[in-house]
Every structure is written in structure tokens, then in C-alpha cells.
Amino acid sequence: MDGYWNRVSEMDKSETPGRAGFAQIICTAATDEEAEELYSEHMLYFFNRCLHVFPGFADPPGYRTVKTIQAGKLDQFRKENQALFKRLTWKDLVEGGYVIAGSPDTVRERMEDMIKRLRVGTVFCLLHMGNMPDWKTRYSSQLFAEKVMPGLRGIWGDEFADAEDWWCKPMAERVRPEDTMADARRYPEMPKGPAA
């Protein structure tokens, strides 16, 4: 991410952390030990069994710029790196930052470190992964929302408090769902296209 922020600075653009986002797998439990007990099976299933992507599909022609190729980005999809995923342990996942997991305090500390290290303003929280059942997802999500998120609000302080230029906003001229539903209800069945 340093290269990105250096480029933003060179271009004299707004350096609000809202310019960058990051997706992170997060598993919250009452304790670090409970997190491993509840979620390791599902995280290992995902990493050890579900990340089989043919490297050609992960890196189609024209997808990367010359600078990206020179920097060696997307190397995680090379065959030898994919083989690594088949051998990861819970400890590897947590210590390697693939998964942020543990008690609310542990999750909050690790997320704060990640947010500041990467300088991101938006974290896309992946609270369900692999074959995790509904109740575990809800349990983790509730603990995260009630005990982790409040500690992360305002992480960037007052300097960027008013920097809303990167927040999603509704389009002024947008299609309203209630209008399209009213139109759809006028038809007893879908109009048929021309006969073949």
C-alpha cells in the first residue's frame, strides 16, 4: 500500500484513508481459545479446500498493467503459492493475517494495527467463510458489532472526520425500487418475446 499512498502524494490528491478499502476475514468469539474451537474447522475448509483457482483465470491477459507485472503483484495465484494454502494451520492463518480472529479485544487490536498499517478507511468485513453455519456467523457478527466496532470508530481522529468524499451516496437520478415493482405488478405474466 505504500506505493499507492506515495503516488497519491505525488499527484497532490486528498490523502484521506477513505481512498482505500480492504477485505478482511474476521471471526470474533468470547476468547481466543473459543475462536479457534468455533471457527478453525470452517477457515481451514475454506483455505485448504476452496482456493483452487486456475492461475490463468486469476490473471487473464490485459488484467494487469506493466507496472503491476514489474512489481510482482498477484503472485499469490501462482501454482506454488496455491499449494501453500493446502497446508495452512489455524495458527498460520491467524499469525499470517489471513484471518483476524479471537476475543473482541484481540480482534480490535489486530484490526486497528491492520487499518493503520495499510492506511485504509473502509474495511469490508467478511464475517462468514467456508462452510460456517448460520448460528456461528450470527454469534461472531453480533460480538463484532457490539464489542469491536465501537472501538474502531474515529480511528483516524478529527483530521479526516469530515472527509465524506469517498462515502457511497445515492445517485440523484436513480431508479426507485417501488416504481419498478409497481410497473412489474401491472403484468399478470412476463411479456413474451418474438416467436423464434
Sequence and secondary structure as in RCSB ss.txt:
>XXXX:A:sequence
MDGYWNRVSEMDKSETPGRAGFAQIICTAATDEEAEELYSEHMLYFFNRCLHVFPGFADPPGYRTVKTIQAGKLD
QFRKENQALFKRLTWKDLVEGGYVIAGSPDTVRERMEDMIKRLRVGTVFCLLHMGNMPDWKTRYSSQLFAEKVMP
GLRGIWGDEFADAEDWWCKPMAERVRPEDTMADARRYPEMPKGPAA
>XXXX:A:secstr
 HHHHHHHHHTT    GGG EEEEEEEE SSHHHHHHHHHHHHHHHHHHS    HHHHS TTSS HHHHHHTTTG
GGSHHHHHHHTT  HHHHHHTTSEEEESHHHHHHHHHHHHHHHT SEEEEE   TT  HHHHHHHHHHIIIIIHH
HHTTTT GGGTT  TTS    SS   HHHHHHHHHT SS       
